[in-house]
């Protein structure tokens, strides 16, 4: 490929990136801040009900050998007298308490105000207050809980979105809380630092290697 063709391909890539990659603006952050504390409807959960087979197979799938999560007779002889879910099964449950966007959320526009700004999955925290037992149905209310601006060594500026979810069972008992963090930063600024520009990627392996 000629140098001219290579340059054209590189220029075309940069043009497409500039169209697709978003930027962090004060206007976008203001819209995002207005969403704090307002529950957001979400897609249907993988499991509406905590039935025996999904609970047992989930424990098998993650390699947990505790019979409390896998053996029906063992679980029913415990003080709970029923099969209970492995705690992380909560992530796959929770029917949304909200079915439509509220007026407050609609006022901030549809979609992500930081559309095109890269999101790294930064952290996950869960707390449990009651077991998930066979026959339970969980409902969840979740949304943006906090927004923090940080200084980053990559991209200089990072926005930490902290999302929260509250899970309750059919008796309205608090079952668990989930908090996770998304770290948003502009791809173009991080790429412009050329931190790894000297790396030979992809590496060409020799016959000896």
N, C-alpha and C positions, 0 to 999 in steps of 0.2 A: 504494500500500500504506500503511495507517495506521501511525502510530508504534507503537501497541500490537502490531500484527502483526509489525512489524520487530523490536521488542524480543523478542517471543516466538521468532522465528526465530533471533535472535542467542543467546538463552538456550539454545535447543535445540542449536545448534551447539557451544556451550561444554560442555554436558552430554555430547554425543557425544564431543567431544575428550577430556574427562576420563576417559571409559570406555576409550578406545582408546589414549591416549598413556601411555607408561610413565614411570617415575621411576627415577633412579639411587639405589639403596639399598646400604648396606654388605653386606646379605645377598646381593644379586644379584652384587656385585663379588667377594665371597668365593667364590661358586659359579664365577664366570668364571675367577678365578685358579687354581682347582683344575684347570681344563682346559689350562693352559699345559703344553706339551710332550707332550700326548697326541694322536697322529694321529687325524684325523676322516675317516670315509668320505665320499665326495662323489659327485655325479652322474656318469654316464658322459661321457667326453670326446667332443667332436665328431668327432675322428679317432683311431682306435685305431692305425692304421698310417700311416707317412709314404710314401704312394705318389705317383707322378709327377704325375698330374693335380691333386690337391689342392695340392701344393707349388707347381706352376707357376701355377695359377689364383689362389692366395692372393697371390703376388707381383704378378700383374696387377691384382688387386683393390685392393691398397694403393698401386698406382702406382709400384712399384719397377721401373725399367727395366734393372737389372743383369742381363745375360744369364746370369750365374752361377746365378741363381735361376729363370730362365725358359727357357733354351735347353738342351735335353737334350744335344745334341752338344757344345756349348761346355763344359758342366759335366763331361761324361765325359772330356773331354780335359784337365781340370785335374788337379792332384795328388790330388784326392779321388776321381777316376774315377767319380763318380756325382752325380746332382742332389742338392743340399742345400737344406734349408729356410731361408727367411728367419728370422732368430733369433726374431722375435716369434710365429712359428707355434707355438712351444712352449706358448703360452697355450691353444691349442686341442687339445693332446694331453695324455696322462698318464692311464693307467688307475689307479684307486685301489688302493693296496696293501692297504688295509683294506676289508673288506666289511661289518663289523658294528661297533657301538659297543662299546668296551671296558668292563669293569666300572667302571673309574675314571670314565669319562665318564658312564655310566648313573647313577652315584651323584650326579652333579650335576644330574640331571633332564633331561628331553627339551626340545628347543627352546632358545630364546635367553633366558638369565636377564635380559637387558635388553630384553625384548620391548616394543615400542612406543616405545623411546627412539630418536630419529632417528639415522641413520648417514650421515655424509658420506664420500664416497670421497676420501681425503686425499692419498695418495701411492702410487707404484708404483716398484719397483726390481727389475731383473733382472740376473743375471750368467750368463755362458755359459762352459763349460769344454770342450765338444766340440760338433761340428756334428751336426745332425739330418740323416741321409742317407736316401735312398730305401730303403725296406724296414725302417726302424727302428720299434720299438714302445716307447713310453715308459711308465714307471710312475712314479707320484708319491705321495709321503707328505707330507701337509700338515696344518696345524692352527694353533692359537693359539700364537704364540711369545713374546709379551710384552704386558703391560698397564700403561699409564702414565696417571696422573692429571695433568691440566694445568689451569691457570687460563685461562679464555676470556673475551674481551670480549663474546661473545654467549652468553648462558645461564650465565655465571659459571664453570661446572664442565664440563670435558670429559674423556672417557675415550678414550685412544688405544689401539685394538686393533691389534696388529701380527701379521699372519698370514704364515706362511712355508710354502713348498712346495719340496721337493727332487725333482728329476727325474732318473731314471736310464734308460738304454736296456736292451735285452735282454741285453747283456753285463755289466750291472750297472755300467757306467761312468757317472760323474757327468756329466750333460749341462748342467744349469742349476739355478739357484736363483731363486725368485720371492718377493719380500716386498711386501706392500701394507698400507696403514694405513687403518682406518676410524675416523672421529672421531664419537663418540657424545655427544649432548647432548640435554637435555630441551627439547622444542618449547615447552611452556607457559612456561618461564622466559625463553627467548629472545623469545617473542612478548610477554611481559609487560613487557619493556623498552620496547616501542613505539618502537623506533629509527626505523622508517619510517612511523610513524602519519600524518605530515603529507603523505605522497605521495598524489597523486591517481591511484589505480589502480582500474580501467583508465583510461588517459588518453583524454579525448574530443577527437578531432581536429577542428579547425575546417575550413571549406571551403578557407581559404587554405593550411592545412598540407597 
